[in-house]
């Protein structure tokens, strides 16, 4: 019976497009029953050159997502719900697993190109005693171990992928080990240290120094160090010469000043805190975590104007440095049709006389039609923009979640929002309702008579938000 089942799986595998077969084979690099995240698979496949687009206007990410849909529809990938998917604020949580029988099949078809060193975490302290095939091209190491890498990995001349999944807490990632990887594994396209997002690491001195020898990795397309928020990543000037780089992922780490503007093929930057001038030159950029407007050349809001391939989530701050509606229009947000979540962070130390300027700036920051989540922080304007209340064509048509955080001038006058919202959250200094501070209303039952009293005064103002009648509507206070 088992042979019959494997024969059927083999037949199904043979029906797949050859490029999709290669992508499925690559999944064999991960241990059995691993949770595979869609975006990670997409980026890894593209970095290895497994994804082929049929025309110049078709993005490889979209082609790769089509591969995933094909693998799901053929049951080679099985959707897996994660805890993060329960959070309405999480935007990219598509996750998959591979059935054990299909994992066995991928083992057979992958041959010796893929290998896993599954040295256990924590409870097993002895060194890994196995041997790695010398012709391996794609290697997964469960746990960072400097001695293992030095003895078992650095001699693998054909290696294209090196993924080290976990760096245990307080384990130093020695510069000499990274130096050895750069000098002795010149064919690498993917180098990921601390790949597991749930185990972001930090070194004892809270610093990761990428050596100048990174220039030896001329084929490198994917560089990741999943560092924690307290870790500072120091990048060498030589990195700017690696023109094939497509993705840089430094987790929650902070990057010291570095000019990325020459990395013309860079598609994705992941980092908690990164600042560099002339981001507008990165014409291929699709993911950027933050953009802070400054009164400096190369940091103007117009740098965003032509970055219309941006997708997913974008956080923009520094609006105190945007002086007019005309200047804000240069961000050209409406043209960024692939954005799904947008955070606009106004200064929380704004003088009252700039409230009108903020209202004009927000008017000019009209988001794209397909936006799903909009968060606005510290907005001191007293009115909603025309694109939000239906007086102007454009703006998001299917916005699902709208957050106003600390918007003291809005109060309860929330306007007639012309949006199909399922959730709205307004946070301000509202004072009291029925003698009860809103801070207490937030923490008590929604059946509270004080909440109903407040809700009764508000409900009539959402006549253009029919979906809110079936959803939760939040008003809270941030009491000083």
N, C-alpha and C positions, 0 to 999 in steps of 0.2 A: 504493500500500500504506500509506504514511504517513497519507494522508487517511482511509483506512478505520480505521486504528488510532485516530486522534484522534477520529473519529466515535464509535467504541466507547467511548472514555474519556469523551467528553462525555455519552453516554447513561448510563453508570454514575454519572457525577457528578450527573446530573439525578435519579437514584433516591434520592439521599441526602436526609435530613431537612434542611429549610432552615437550621436552626440549625447543623447539622453542616457544611453547605456554607460558611457564613460562617466557621466556625472553620478549615476547610481553606484558604479564601481568605487568612486572616490569616497562614498559614504562608508565603505569598508574600513577606512582609516580609524573610525571611531569604535569604541568597545560595544559589545552586544548590549542592546536595550538602552543605549544613550538617547537622551532627548536632543534632537537636532533642530536648531532654530532656522527658520526660513532664511532670514537675512544673512546669517553666517554661511549657510550653504551657498547662497547666491554669490556672495563675495569671494568665497574660496574657489568656486567653479570658474568664475571670471578670471581670477588671478592665475589659474592654471591654463587658461586659454581653451577651456572645454566648451565655451558658449560661443555660438556663431550667429551673428545677426545677418539678415538677408538684405537689408538696405541701410544706407547711411543714417537715416532719420530714426531708426529703431534702436532703442537703448538696450544694451546687453542685459541690464537688470530685468527688463520686461521679458526678454527672451527666456532668461533663466527662471523667472517665475512661471512662465508657460511650461518649462520642463517640469517644475514641481507639480503643477496642476496635472500634467500627464502622468507622473509617477503616482500621485494620489488616486487619480481615476482608475489606474491599473492596479491599485492596492500595493504597490511597491513601497510607498510611504503611507503611514497611518497617522492621521491627525491625533495629537495628544494635548489634552487640556492641561494647562499649568496654573499654579496659584496666581501668577501675575495676570492671567486672563480674566480674573474676577475683578480687577481694578479698572474702572472706567477711564482712568488717566493713562493707561498703558497702550501704546500705539502699535508696537511691532512684536507681537508675542506668538505668532504662528509657530507651532512646535510639532515635531513628528517623531515617530519611532519606526523601527524596522522589525518586522516579525522574525522570530528566530530562524525559521526555515529560509526566509529570504536573505537573512544574514549569512546562513550557510552557503546559499547560492553565490552571494557576492564574494565569499571567501574563495570559492572554486574559480570564478572567472577572473578575480584580481591577481591570482598567482603570487609571485614574490615582489610585485611592485609596491605592495602595501604591507606595513608591519606595525604591530603595537607592542610597546613595552608597558605592561600593566602592573608596574610596581605599586604595591598597595600604599595607601596613605596611613600615617599615624601608627597603627599597631604593629607594623612589620618593619623592623629596623635593619635586617640584614640586607646586603646588597643584592641586586638582581643578577642572577647567575647565568641567564640564557645567552644565546648568540643571535646577532642580527645579520640577516642575509646581506652580503656585501653589495649586491646589485639593487637593493631596495631604493625606491624613488620617493616614497611618501611615508613618513614615520610619525607615530603618535607616542608620546611618553606621558604616562599618567602623572608622575610627580617629579618635580625638579630635583636633580641630584647632580652636583658638580662632578663628582668622580665618575658616575655612570656616563655622563655626556662626554667627558674627556676620554674615557677608555673605549666606549662602545659606539659613539656617534660621530666623532670628529674624523674618523677614517672613511666615512661613507661618501665617496667622491661623486656618486650619481644622484645624491639627495636633492629633490626639488621642493619637498615640504617637510618642515620640522615644526610640530605642534607639541608644546610642553603644556599640559593641561592645568596643573596646579603648582603654585609655589607656596609651600607651607609658611605659616605665620613666623615672622622673624628669621626666615631663612635668607641669608645674603645671596643675591644674584651677582656673583663676582664679575667684575669687568673683564678679567682675563678669560673667563668662560665665553662671554659674548665676543671678545676679541678672537678667540679660537674658532668660534662658529663663522665669523666673518672671513677669516683668513683661509680656512680649510674646507669650507662648503660653498664654493663660488657659484654653483648652479642653482642655489636656492631661489625660488620664486615666492615662497611663503615662509615667514619666520614669526611664530606666535609663542610668546612666553607668558604663562598665566592666561590660557585661553578661556578657562571657565569663568564666566561673568560673575558667578555667585561667590567666587573666592579671590577677589581682587587683593593683590599683595602689596606690601610695602617693605622696604629693606630696613635694616637697623638704623641707618643714617637718613632714612626717608629721601633717598636720592637714587635715581637710575641714570647712569652716564652711558650714552650710546657712543661707542668709540669711533674715531675717524676712519678706522678700517672698514666701516660699513660700505665705503666706496667700492670695496672688492665684490660686493654682491650686485653686480651690474644687471642681473636679471630680476632683481627683487621687485615684487609688485604689492606685497601685503606684509606690513610690519606691525606687530601688535605686542604691547606690554600692558596687561590688564592691571594697572597699578591702582592703589587706593587714593582717596582724596588728599591724604597728607603727603603724598610722594611727589617730588619734583623730578620731571624728566628733562634732562639736558641733552639737546640734540647738536651734533656737530655740523659745521658748515658743509661738510662733504655730502650730507644727505640731500642737499639741494641739487646735486649733480645726478642723482638717480632718477632719471626722467621717466622711467617706466612705472614708478610708484603710483598705485591706484588707491591704496587704503592705508591710513595711519590710525591706529587705535591704541590710545593710552588710558583707557578706562576712565577713572575719576581723577586721574593725575593732573598735574599742572605743568604746562610746557613753558619753559623760559623763552624769552624773545627769540624768535626764529622766523626767517623770511621764507615762506612757502611759495612765493609768487612764481618761481621758476618751474614748479612741479606741474607742468601743463596737463598731465594725464591724471592728476589727483582727482578722485571721484568722491571719496568719503574721508572725513576727519571726525574721530570720536575722542573727545577729551572734555573734562569738566571746565578747564580754564585755559584757553588758548587765545592769544592776541598776536596778530601779525598784519602788516600793512598790505594794501593793494590786493585784497581778496578778490576784487573784481576781475583780475587777470586769469583766475582759475575757471576757465570757460566750461570745463567738464564737471565742475563740482556739483554733487547731488546731496551731500550730507555735511552740514556744518552745525556744530552744537550751539554756538553763541556768536553774535556779532554786536560789538559795543561801538557806538558812534562816539568819536572824539573830535576835538578841535585841532586835529593834526592831519597833515597830508597823508593820504592813503587809508584813512579811517572814516571818511565822510560817508553819509548814508547813501550817496550815489554809487558807492562800490557795489551795492546789491542790484543795481539796475539791470544788468545783463545776465545775472545768475539765475536764469529761468528754468534750469534743470533741477533746482533744489526740490527735495521731496521729504516727506516725513515731517519732522518737528524742527522749528526754527525759533530761537530765542533772541530777541533784539532788545538792547538796553541803551542807555545814554541819550535819551530823547531830550534831555535838558540842553544838549548841544545841537538840536535841530531848531532853527530859529523861525521857520515859516512853513506855511502849507505848501508853497512851491518847492521848498527844499525837500520836504517829506515825500512829495509826489515822485521824486527821483528814485525812491526805493523800488517802485514799480512792482508792488506786491501782488497786484491782481493778475500779473502775467505768470506768476509762479504756480501753475495749475496743479502741480503734484504735491504741494504742501497739504498736510492733513491737520496739523496742530501748530498754532502760532502763539507765542508769548510776547507781549509788548510790555516792557518794564519802564515806566516813567520814574523820575526821581522822587524819592519819598521826602525830599527837603525842598519842595517847590514853593516859591513865594506866591502869594495869592494873586499878584498882578499877572502871572504867567498862565493862569487858568484858561484864558481865552486862547492863548497860543497853543496850549495843549489840546483844546477842543478842535482847533484848526488842523493841528498835526494829525490827530486821530482821524479826522475827516479824510485826510489825504492818504491814510494807511489802509485803504480799502483792500481786504483780503481776497484771495481767489474764490471762485464760485464753489469749488469742491471742499473747502475747509470744513473740518468736523468739530474741532475744539479751538476755542479762543479764550485766552487768559490775559487780562489786562490788570496791571499792578500800579497802584499809587496814582491813579488818574485823578487830577484835581478839577477837570472840566465839569461844568454843571449840566451838560446836555449830551445826548447820544448822537453819534454821527448820522447823517442822512441815509447812508447806505445800510444802517442797522434798523432804521424805523420805516423804511419803505418809500422815502421821498426821492430816492435816486436809484436808477437802474444799476445793476451790478451788486457786488458783495456776495457773501456766501448764501447759497439757497438751501442747503441742507445741514446747516450748523446744528449739531446735536448738544453741545455743552458750551455754555458761556459763563465765564467767571470774571467778576469784578472784585479785586482784592484791595481793600483800603481805599475806597473812593468816597471821600467825605462829602463832596458837593452833590452827589447823586441822591443820597437819602432814600426816601420811599418813592420819590418821583421817578420810577423806573421806566416810564415811557411805554409807548405801544410798539413793541419790538416785532418787526415783520420777519420772524424767524420760526422755523419748525423745530423748536428746542425740546429736548427731553429732560434737560437739567439746567437750571441757572442758579448761580451762587453770587450774592452781592454782600460784600463785607464793608462795613463803614462804622462811623461813630453816630449811631442812631439815637442814643439816649435811652429812654425807657418807653415801655408800652404798658398801660394799666398799672403803672407804678413798679413794673418789673423790668430790670435791665435785659436787653436782648442777649447779653452773654448768658444769662440764666435760661432764656427761652431756647437757646441752642442746645443746652444740656438737659432740658426737660422733655417730656412726652409731646409729640406733635398734636395730641388731643387736648393739650392745655388750653384753657379758655383764653389765656393771654395770646397764645399763638393764633387761635382762631380769630381773635379780634384784629390782630395785625394782618392776617391773611385776608380777612374780609375787605380791608381797606386797599389791599394790593391787587386782588384778583381781577378787578375790572380793568386794570391797566395792561393785561396780557391778552386782550381780545384777539390779537393776531398770532398767538402762540397756542393753537388748539391742543397740541400734544402735551402741554403742561398740565392740563386738567386730569391727565391720567398718570402723572409723574410726581416726583418730589420737588418742591420748590423751597429753597433754603434762603433765609436771611439770617445773618449772624452779626454780632458786633465784635469789634476788636477794641476793647476798653483800655484806656490808657492807665 
